[in-house]
Amino acid sequence: MKAKFSPFVQRTITQIYKKDRKLAKKIQRQIFLFETNPKHPSLRLHKLSGTFDNMWSLSITLSIRMVYRLINQKIAYFVDIGTHDEVYRK
């Protein structure tokens, strides 16, 4: 699976990298796991519903999530990153 990122997600990850290198490394690790094994248990992937129909969530930490939609079987487009409340409040 190949991960692509929206401009918002790219900016947010850049900001996180400047402020919290430990979290940035965790994001890199989870994206690497996702690209090599999208079914890895630590990702805690789950399909969303309601306003987020046709989207999926990936856990970075217990409180940080990344939301994506599948472009096709090989590409995931990440559209949001943030705490549980930040991501699902929209």
Rosetta constraint file for C-alpha pairs under 8 A:
AtomPair CA 1 CA 34 HARMONIC 7.05 0.50
AtomPair CA 1 CA 35 HARMONIC 4.64 0.50
AtomPair CA 1 CA 36 HARMONIC 6.76 0.50
AtomPair CA 1 CA 37 HARMONIC 7.80 0.50
AtomPair CA 1 CA 38 HARMONIC 6.98 0.50
AtomPair CA 1 CA 73 HARMONIC 7.45 0.50
AtomPair CA 1 CA 74 HARMONIC 4.71 0.50
AtomPair CA 1 CA 75 HARMONIC 5.73 0.50
AtomPair CA 1 CA 76 HARMONIC 7.02 0.50
AtomPair CA 2 CA 35 HARMONIC 5.57 0.50
AtomPair CA 2 CA 74 HARMONIC 5.89 0.50
AtomPair CA 2 CA 75 HARMONIC 4.78 0.50
AtomPair CA 2 CA 76 HARMONIC 6.18 0.50
AtomPair CA 3 CA 31 HARMONIC 7.38 0.50
AtomPair CA 3 CA 35 HARMONIC 6.64 0.50
AtomPair CA 3 CA 75 HARMONIC 5.96 0.50
AtomPair CA 3 CA 76 HARMONIC 5.02 0.50
AtomPair CA 3 CA 77 HARMONIC 6.13 0.50
AtomPair CA 3 CA 78 HARMONIC 7.14 0.50
AtomPair CA 4 CA 75 HARMONIC 7.08 0.50
AtomPair CA 4 CA 76 HARMONIC 6.11 0.50
AtomPair CA 4 CA 77 HARMONIC 4.81 0.50
AtomPair CA 4 CA 78 HARMONIC 6.14 0.50
AtomPair CA 5 CA 9 HARMONIC 5.85 0.50
AtomPair CA 5 CA 10 HARMONIC 6.07 0.50
AtomPair CA 5 CA 77 HARMONIC 5.62 0.50
AtomPair CA 5 CA 78 HARMONIC 4.81 0.50
AtomPair CA 5 CA 79 HARMONIC 6.54 0.50
AtomPair CA 6 CA 10 HARMONIC 6.26 0.50
AtomPair CA 6 CA 77 HARMONIC 7.03 0.50
AtomPair CA 6 CA 78 HARMONIC 6.05 0.50
AtomPair CA 6 CA 79 HARMONIC 5.31 0.50
AtomPair CA 6 CA 80 HARMONIC 7.76 0.50
AtomPair CA 7 CA 11 HARMONIC 6.16 0.50
AtomPair CA 8 CA 12 HARMONIC 6.14 0.50
AtomPair CA 8 CA 79 HARMONIC 7.23 0.50
AtomPair CA 8 CA 80 HARMONIC 7.09 0.50
AtomPair CA 9 CA 13 HARMONIC 6.07 0.50
AtomPair CA 9 CA 78 HARMONIC 6.99 0.50
AtomPair CA 9 CA 79 HARMONIC 6.29 0.50
AtomPair CA 9 CA 80 HARMONIC 5.73 0.50
AtomPair CA 9 CA 81 HARMONIC 6.16 0.50
AtomPair CA 10 CA 14 HARMONIC 6.22 0.50
AtomPair CA 11 CA 15 HARMONIC 6.25 0.50
AtomPair CA 12 CA 16 HARMONIC 6.15 0.50
AtomPair CA 12 CA 81 HARMONIC 7.46 0.50
AtomPair CA 13 CA 17 HARMONIC 6.06 0.50
AtomPair CA 13 CA 24 HARMONIC 7.03 0.50
AtomPair CA 14 CA 18 HARMONIC 6.47 0.50
AtomPair CA 15 CA 19 HARMONIC 6.35 0.50
AtomPair CA 16 CA 20 HARMONIC 5.41 0.50
AtomPair CA 16 CA 21 HARMONIC 7.12 0.50
AtomPair CA 16 CA 23 HARMONIC 7.13 0.50
AtomPair CA 16 CA 24 HARMONIC 6.05 0.50
AtomPair CA 17 CA 21 HARMONIC 5.16 0.50
AtomPair CA 17 CA 23 HARMONIC 7.55 0.50
AtomPair CA 17 CA 24 HARMONIC 5.07 0.50
AtomPair CA 20 CA 24 HARMONIC 6.29 0.50
AtomPair CA 21 CA 25 HARMONIC 6.11 0.50
AtomPair CA 22 CA 26 HARMONIC 6.38 0.50
AtomPair CA 23 CA 27 HARMONIC 6.23 0.50
AtomPair CA 24 CA 28 HARMONIC 6.28 0.50
AtomPair CA 25 CA 29 HARMONIC 6.12 0.50
AtomPair CA 26 CA 30 HARMONIC 6.16 0.50
AtomPair CA 26 CA 60 HARMONIC 6.67 0.50
AtomPair CA 26 CA 61 HARMONIC 7.82 0.50
AtomPair CA 27 CA 31 HARMONIC 6.12 0.50
AtomPair CA 27 CA 60 HARMONIC 5.92 0.50
AtomPair CA 28 CA 32 HARMONIC 6.07 0.50
AtomPair CA 29 CA 33 HARMONIC 6.17 0.50
AtomPair CA 30 CA 34 HARMONIC 6.04 0.50
AtomPair CA 30 CA 43 HARMONIC 6.71 0.50
AtomPair CA 30 CA 60 HARMONIC 6.21 0.50
AtomPair CA 31 CA 35 HARMONIC 6.13 0.50
AtomPair CA 32 CA 36 HARMONIC 6.17 0.50
AtomPair CA 33 CA 37 HARMONIC 5.49 0.50
AtomPair CA 33 CA 38 HARMONIC 6.70 0.50
AtomPair CA 33 CA 40 HARMONIC 6.92 0.50
AtomPair CA 33 CA 43 HARMONIC 7.79 0.50
AtomPair CA 34 CA 38 HARMONIC 4.26 0.50
AtomPair CA 34 CA 39 HARMONIC 7.40 0.50
AtomPair CA 34 CA 40 HARMONIC 7.23 0.50
AtomPair CA 34 CA 43 HARMONIC 7.24 0.50
AtomPair CA 38 CA 43 HARMONIC 7.73 0.50
AtomPair CA 39 CA 43 HARMONIC 7.43 0.50
AtomPair CA 39 CA 45 HARMONIC 7.44 0.50
AtomPair CA 40 CA 44 HARMONIC 7.67 0.50
AtomPair CA 41 CA 45 HARMONIC 7.81 0.50
AtomPair CA 42 CA 59 HARMONIC 7.71 0.50
AtomPair CA 43 CA 58 HARMONIC 5.51 0.50
AtomPair CA 43 CA 59 HARMONIC 5.28 0.50
AtomPair CA 43 CA 60 HARMONIC 6.98 0.50
AtomPair CA 44 CA 57 HARMONIC 7.91 0.50
AtomPair CA 44 CA 58 HARMONIC 5.99 0.50
AtomPair CA 44 CA 59 HARMONIC 5.74 0.50
AtomPair CA 45 CA 56 HARMONIC 6.83 0.50
AtomPair CA 45 CA 57 HARMONIC 5.54 0.50
AtomPair CA 45 CA 58 HARMONIC 4.81 0.50
AtomPair CA 45 CA 59 HARMONIC 6.92 0.50
AtomPair CA 46 CA 56 HARMONIC 5.63 0.50
AtomPair CA 46 CA 57 HARMONIC 5.49 0.50
AtomPair CA 46 CA 58 HARMONIC 7.07 0.50
AtomPair CA 47 CA 54 HARMONIC 7.36 0.50
AtomPair CA 47 CA 55 HARMONIC 6.10 0.50
AtomPair CA 47 CA 56 HARMONIC 4.38 0.50
AtomPair CA 47 CA 57 HARMONIC 6.42 0.50
AtomPair CA 48 CA 52 HARMONIC 5.58 0.50
AtomPair CA 48 CA 53 HARMONIC 5.82 0.50
AtomPair CA 48 CA 54 HARMONIC 6.88 0.50
AtomPair CA 48 CA 55 HARMONIC 5.52 0.50
AtomPair CA 48 CA 56 HARMONIC 5.39 0.50
AtomPair CA 48 CA 57 HARMONIC 6.86 0.50
AtomPair CA 49 CA 53 HARMONIC 4.33 0.50
AtomPair CA 49 CA 54 HARMONIC 7.14 0.50
AtomPair CA 49 CA 55 HARMONIC 7.49 0.50
AtomPair CA 54 CA 69 HARMONIC 6.46 0.50
AtomPair CA 54 CA 70 HARMONIC 7.96 0.50
AtomPair CA 55 CA 67 HARMONIC 6.79 0.50
AtomPair CA 55 CA 68 HARMONIC 5.63 0.50
AtomPair CA 55 CA 69 HARMONIC 4.57 0.50
AtomPair CA 55 CA 70 HARMONIC 7.34 0.50
AtomPair CA 56 CA 67 HARMONIC 5.69 0.50
AtomPair CA 56 CA 68 HARMONIC 5.36 0.50
AtomPair CA 56 CA 69 HARMONIC 6.04 0.50
AtomPair CA 57 CA 65 HARMONIC 6.50 0.50
AtomPair CA 57 CA 66 HARMONIC 5.72 0.50
AtomPair CA 57 CA 67 HARMONIC 4.53 0.50
AtomPair CA 57 CA 68 HARMONIC 6.38 0.50
AtomPair CA 58 CA 65 HARMONIC 5.68 0.50
AtomPair CA 58 CA 66 HARMONIC 5.21 0.50
AtomPair CA 58 CA 67 HARMONIC 6.34 0.50
AtomPair CA 58 CA 68 HARMONIC 7.94 0.50
AtomPair CA 59 CA 63 HARMONIC 7.69 0.50
AtomPair CA 59 CA 64 HARMONIC 6.14 0.50
AtomPair CA 59 CA 65 HARMONIC 4.63 0.50
AtomPair CA 59 CA 66 HARMONIC 6.41 0.50
AtomPair CA 60 CA 64 HARMONIC 5.32 0.50
AtomPair CA 60 CA 65 HARMONIC 5.60 0.50
AtomPair CA 60 CA 66 HARMONIC 7.11 0.50
AtomPair CA 61 CA 65 HARMONIC 7.19 0.50
AtomPair CA 63 CA 83 HARMONIC 5.30 0.50
AtomPair CA 63 CA 84 HARMONIC 5.74 0.50
AtomPair CA 64 CA 81 HARMONIC 7.19 0.50
AtomPair CA 64 CA 82 HARMONIC 5.33 0.50
AtomPair CA 64 CA 83 HARMONIC 4.37 0.50
AtomPair CA 64 CA 84 HARMONIC 6.04 0.50
AtomPair CA 65 CA 81 HARMONIC 5.65 0.50
AtomPair CA 65 CA 82 HARMONIC 5.62 0.50
AtomPair CA 65 CA 83 HARMONIC 5.96 0.50
AtomPair CA 65 CA 84 HARMONIC 6.08 0.50
AtomPair CA 65 CA 87 HARMONIC 7.15 0.50
AtomPair CA 66 CA 78 HARMONIC 6.80 0.50
AtomPair CA 66 CA 79 HARMONIC 7.61 0.50
AtomPair CA 66 CA 80 HARMONIC 5.60 0.50
AtomPair CA 66 CA 81 HARMONIC 4.34 0.50
AtomPair CA 66 CA 82 HARMONIC 6.73 0.50
AtomPair CA 66 CA 87 HARMONIC 7.80 0.50
AtomPair CA 67 CA 78 HARMONIC 5.72 0.50
AtomPair CA 67 CA 79 HARMONIC 5.85 0.50
AtomPair CA 67 CA 80 HARMONIC 5.15 0.50
AtomPair CA 67 CA 81 HARMONIC 6.41 0.50
AtomPair CA 67 CA 87 HARMONIC 7.62 0.50
AtomPair CA 68 CA 76 HARMONIC 6.18 0.50
AtomPair CA 68 CA 77 HARMONIC 5.25 0.50
AtomPair CA 68 CA 78 HARMONIC 4.03 0.50
AtomPair CA 68 CA 79 HARMONIC 5.48 0.50
AtomPair CA 68 CA 80 HARMONIC 7.13 0.50
AtomPair CA 69 CA 76 HARMONIC 5.75 0.50
AtomPair CA 69 CA 77 HARMONIC 5.43 0.50
AtomPair CA 69 CA 78 HARMONIC 6.60 0.50
AtomPair CA 69 CA 79 HARMONIC 7.62 0.50
AtomPair CA 70 CA 74 HARMONIC 7.98 0.50
AtomPair CA 70 CA 75 HARMONIC 6.06 0.50
AtomPair CA 70 CA 76 HARMONIC 4.54 0.50
AtomPair CA 70 CA 77 HARMONIC 6.20 0.50
AtomPair CA 71 CA 75 HARMONIC 5.38 0.50
AtomPair CA 71 CA 76 HARMONIC 5.78 0.50
AtomPair CA 71 CA 77 HARMONIC 6.54 0.50
AtomPair CA 72 CA 76 HARMONIC 7.38 0.50
AtomPair CA 80 CA 87 HARMONIC 6.59 0.50
AtomPair CA 81 CA 87 HARMONIC 6.43 0.50
AtomPair CA 82 CA 86 HARMONIC 5.62 0.50
AtomPair CA 82 CA 87 HARMONIC 5.58 0.50
AtomPair CA 83 CA 87 HARMONIC 6.13 0.50
AtomPair CA 84 CA 88 HARMONIC 6.11 0.50
AtomPair CA 85 CA 89 HARMONIC 5.63 0.50
AtomPair CA 86 CA 90 HARMONIC 7.17 0.50
